């Protein structure tokens, strides 16, 4: 089941528009666990790379 982000109505998986309000249904939910994990991994590696560069670059 797909949930409409606007009115929270449950819709069929094959539906492209919400049966209640007519809004387009998302292909994936923005609060999906996979999306959050992907963001965390990218942010983690960005911080690691930045830290390594600063350790090498900054004078001691």
VMD Tcl script that builds the backbone (N, CA, C; Angstrom):
set m [mol new atoms 180]
animate dup $m
set s [atomselect $m all]
$s set {name element resname resid chain x y z} {
  {N N UNK 1 A 0.836 -1.194 0.000}
  {CA C UNK 1 A 0.000 0.000 0.000}
  {C C UNK 1 A 0.874 1.248 0.000}
  {N N UNK 2 A 0.475 2.218 -0.803}
  {CA C UNK 2 A 1.138 3.515 -0.834}
  {C C UNK 2 A 0.308 4.494 -0.013}
  {N N UNK 3 A 0.982 5.330 0.740}
  {CA C UNK 3 A 0.296 6.362 1.508}
  {C C UNK 3 A 0.462 7.700 0.803}
  {N N UNK 4 A -0.603 8.448 0.719}
  {CA C UNK 4 A -0.561 9.786 0.152}
  {C C UNK 4 A 0.131 10.708 1.162}
  {N N UNK 5 A 1.109 11.481 0.702}
  {CA C UNK 5 A 1.824 12.385 1.602}
  {C C UNK 5 A 0.977 13.590 1.998}
  {N N UNK 6 A -0.061 13.873 1.236}
  {CA C UNK 6 A -0.901 15.036 1.510}
  {C C UNK 6 A -2.029 14.710 2.483}
  {N N UNK 7 A -2.795 13.644 2.209}
  {CA C UNK 7 A -3.969 13.348 3.045}
  {C C UNK 7 A -3.834 12.055 3.848}
  {N N UNK 8 A -2.719 11.321 3.679}
  {CA C UNK 8 A -2.421 10.087 4.417}
  {C C UNK 8 A -3.380 8.939 4.128}
  {N N UNK 9 A -4.062 8.970 2.991}
  {CA C UNK 9 A -4.962 7.898 2.596}
  {C C UNK 9 A -4.152 6.751 1.998}
  {N N UNK 10 A -4.527 5.503 2.319}
  {CA C UNK 10 A -3.863 4.342 1.741}
  {C C UNK 10 A -4.414 4.090 0.345}
  {N N UNK 11 A -3.513 3.820 -0.610}
  {CA C UNK 11 A -3.882 3.572 -1.993}
  {C C UNK 11 A -3.242 2.282 -2.463}
  {N N UNK 12 A -3.731 1.749 -3.571}
  {CA C UNK 12 A -3.151 0.544 -4.158}
  {C C UNK 12 A -1.731 0.823 -4.641}
  {N N UNK 13 A -0.917 -0.232 -4.736}
  {CA C UNK 13 A 0.464 -0.102 -5.212}
  {C C UNK 13 A 0.531 0.387 -6.653}
  {N N UNK 14 A -0.429 0.008 -7.496}
  {CA C UNK 14 A -0.404 0.372 -8.909}
  {C C UNK 14 A -0.928 1.777 -9.166}
  {N N UNK 15 A -1.580 2.382 -8.196}
  {CA C UNK 15 A -2.184 3.708 -8.392}
  {C C UNK 15 A -1.112 4.775 -8.553}
  {N N UNK 16 A -1.365 5.728 -9.445}
  {CA C UNK 16 A -0.453 6.842 -9.650}
  {C C UNK 16 A -0.938 8.099 -8.937}
  {N N UNK 17 A -2.269 8.204 -8.740}
  {CA C UNK 17 A -2.861 9.345 -8.049}
  {C C UNK 17 A -3.667 8.859 -6.856}
  {N N UNK 18 A -3.774 9.705 -5.849}
  {CA C UNK 18 A -4.538 9.368 -4.642}
  {C C UNK 18 A -6.024 9.273 -4.979}
  {N N UNK 19 A -6.678 8.242 -4.447}
  {CA C UNK 19 A -8.111 8.084 -4.709}
  {C C UNK 19 A -8.958 9.093 -3.938}
  {N N UNK 20 A -8.388 9.716 -2.899}
  {CA C UNK 20 A -9.145 10.658 -2.083}
  {C C UNK 20 A -8.958 12.109 -2.544}
  {N N UNK 21 A -7.695 12.534 -2.707}
  {CA C UNK 21 A -7.442 13.943 -3.015}
  {C C UNK 21 A -6.930 14.184 -4.439}
  {N N UNK 22 A -6.487 13.126 -5.133}
  {CA C UNK 22 A -6.038 13.262 -6.508}
  {C C UNK 22 A -4.576 13.664 -6.681}
  {N N UNK 23 A -3.842 13.816 -5.589}
  {CA C UNK 23 A -2.417 14.182 -5.675}
  {C C UNK 23 A -1.605 13.012 -6.237}
  {N N UNK 24 A -0.475 13.327 -6.890}
  {CA C UNK 24 A 0.418 12.282 -7.370}
  {C C UNK 24 A 1.025 11.547 -6.182}
  {N N UNK 25 A 1.109 10.222 -6.301}
  {CA C UNK 25 A 1.700 9.424 -5.232}
  {C C UNK 25 A 3.198 9.294 -5.455}
  {N N UNK 26 A 3.975 9.331 -4.381}
  {CA C UNK 26 A 5.433 9.223 -4.535}
  {C C UNK 26 A 5.839 7.799 -4.903}
  {N N UNK 27 A 6.974 7.678 -5.617}
  {CA C UNK 27 A 7.484 6.346 -5.931}
  {C C UNK 27 A 8.133 5.736 -4.706}
  {N N UNK 28 A 8.716 6.589 -3.851}
  {CA C UNK 28 A 9.246 6.119 -2.571}
  {C C UNK 28 A 8.966 7.192 -1.529}
  {N N UNK 29 A 8.778 6.788 -0.302}
  {CA C UNK 29 A 8.441 7.709 0.768}
  {C C UNK 29 A 9.701 8.422 1.248}
  {N N UNK 30 A 9.653 9.742 1.467}
  {CA C UNK 30 A 10.856 10.478 1.878}
  {C C UNK 30 A 11.368 10.080 3.266}
  {N N UNK 31 A 10.528 9.512 4.103}
  {CA C UNK 31 A 10.954 9.087 5.431}
  {C C UNK 31 A 11.321 7.607 5.467}
  {N N UNK 32 A 11.593 7.037 4.321}
  {CA C UNK 32 A 11.962 5.636 4.205}
  {C C UNK 32 A 13.286 5.375 4.914}
  {N N UNK 33 A 13.418 4.221 5.555}
  {CA C UNK 33 A 14.639 3.870 6.292}
  {C C UNK 33 A 15.855 3.854 5.365}
  {N N UNK 34 A 15.682 3.362 4.160}
  {CA C UNK 34 A 16.789 3.278 3.213}
  {C C UNK 34 A 17.296 4.674 2.844}
  {N N UNK 35 A 16.409 5.633 2.704}
  {CA C UNK 35 A 16.784 7.002 2.384}
  {C C UNK 35 A 17.568 7.624 3.536}
  {N N UNK 36 A 17.098 7.410 4.763}
  {CA C UNK 36 A 17.787 7.944 5.928}
  {C C UNK 36 A 19.177 7.326 6.074}
  {N N UNK 37 A 19.288 6.024 5.866}
  {CA C UNK 37 A 20.565 5.342 5.990}
  {C C UNK 37 A 21.540 5.834 4.923}
  {N N UNK 38 A 21.067 6.036 3.719}
  {CA C UNK 38 A 21.908 6.532 2.637}
  {C C UNK 38 A 22.448 7.919 2.976}
  {N N UNK 39 A 21.624 8.790 3.506}
  {CA C UNK 39 A 22.061 10.128 3.898}
  {C C UNK 39 A 23.098 10.045 5.003}
  {N N UNK 40 A 22.867 9.190 5.987}
  {CA C UNK 40 A 23.803 9.040 7.104}
  {C C UNK 40 A 25.166 8.569 6.613}
  {N N UNK 41 A 25.195 7.581 5.726}
  {CA C UNK 41 A 26.464 7.040 5.215}
  {C C UNK 41 A 27.232 8.120 4.457}
  {N N UNK 42 A 26.549 8.883 3.619}
  {CA C UNK 42 A 27.213 9.960 2.876}
  {C C UNK 42 A 27.756 11.030 3.818}
  {N N UNK 43 A 26.970 11.428 4.807}
  {CA C UNK 43 A 27.416 12.440 5.770}
  {C C UNK 43 A 28.592 11.924 6.591}
  {N N UNK 44 A 28.568 10.661 6.991}
  {CA C UNK 44 A 29.643 10.062 7.770}
  {C C UNK 44 A 30.955 10.109 6.998}
  {N N UNK 45 A 30.939 9.675 5.735}
  {CA C UNK 45 A 32.170 9.655 4.945}
  {C C UNK 45 A 32.658 11.060 4.630}
  {N N UNK 46 A 31.760 11.996 4.454}
  {CA C UNK 46 A 32.160 13.382 4.238}
  {C C UNK 46 A 32.893 13.923 5.462}
  {N N UNK 47 A 32.400 13.634 6.646}
  {CA C UNK 47 A 33.043 14.083 7.889}
  {C C UNK 47 A 34.390 13.400 8.072}
  {N N UNK 48 A 34.481 12.109 7.766}
  {CA C UNK 48 A 35.749 11.380 7.891}
  {C C UNK 48 A 36.793 11.976 6.954}
  {N N UNK 49 A 36.436 12.209 5.703}
  {CA C UNK 49 A 37.380 12.768 4.735}
  {C C UNK 49 A 37.809 14.174 5.150}
  {N N UNK 50 A 36.868 14.982 5.575}
  {CA C UNK 50 A 37.184 16.337 6.028}
  {C C UNK 50 A 38.140 16.292 7.216}
  {N N UNK 51 A 37.894 15.417 8.163}
  {CA C UNK 51 A 38.752 15.295 9.347}
  {C C UNK 51 A 40.163 14.871 8.965}
  {N N UNK 52 A 40.290 13.907 8.061}
  {CA C UNK 52 A 41.618 13.467 7.625}
  {C C UNK 52 A 42.376 14.586 6.921}
  {N N UNK 53 A 41.686 15.336 6.093}
  {CA C UNK 53 A 42.329 16.456 5.404}
  {C C UNK 53 A 42.792 17.501 6.410}
  {N N UNK 54 A 41.979 17.791 7.408}
  {CA C UNK 54 A 42.351 18.778 8.409}
  {C C UNK 54 A 43.521 18.291 9.270}
  {N N UNK 55 A 43.592 17.008 9.570}
  {CA C UNK 55 A 44.708 16.465 10.345}
  {C C UNK 55 A 45.999 16.626 9.566}
  {N N UNK 56 A 45.956 16.382 8.275}
  {CA C UNK 56 A 47.152 16.488 7.442}
  {C C UNK 56 A 47.495 17.947 7.149}
  {N N UNK 57 A 46.504 18.761 6.885}
  {CA C UNK 57 A 46.713 20.132 6.433}
  {C C UNK 57 A 47.112 21.092 7.552}
  {N N UNK 58 A 46.467 21.012 8.697}
  {CA C UNK 58 A 46.707 21.988 9.766}
  {C C UNK 58 A 48.093 21.781 10.377}
  {N N UNK 59 A 48.767 22.881 10.694}
  {CA C UNK 59 A 50.091 22.757 11.322}
  {C C UNK 59 A 49.968 22.227 12.749}
  {N N UNK 60 A 51.017 21.615 13.200}
  {CA C UNK 60 A 50.982 21.028 14.557}
  {C C UNK 60 A 51.641 21.922 15.545}
}
mol reanalyze $m
mol bondsrecalc $m
mol representation Tube
mol addrep $m
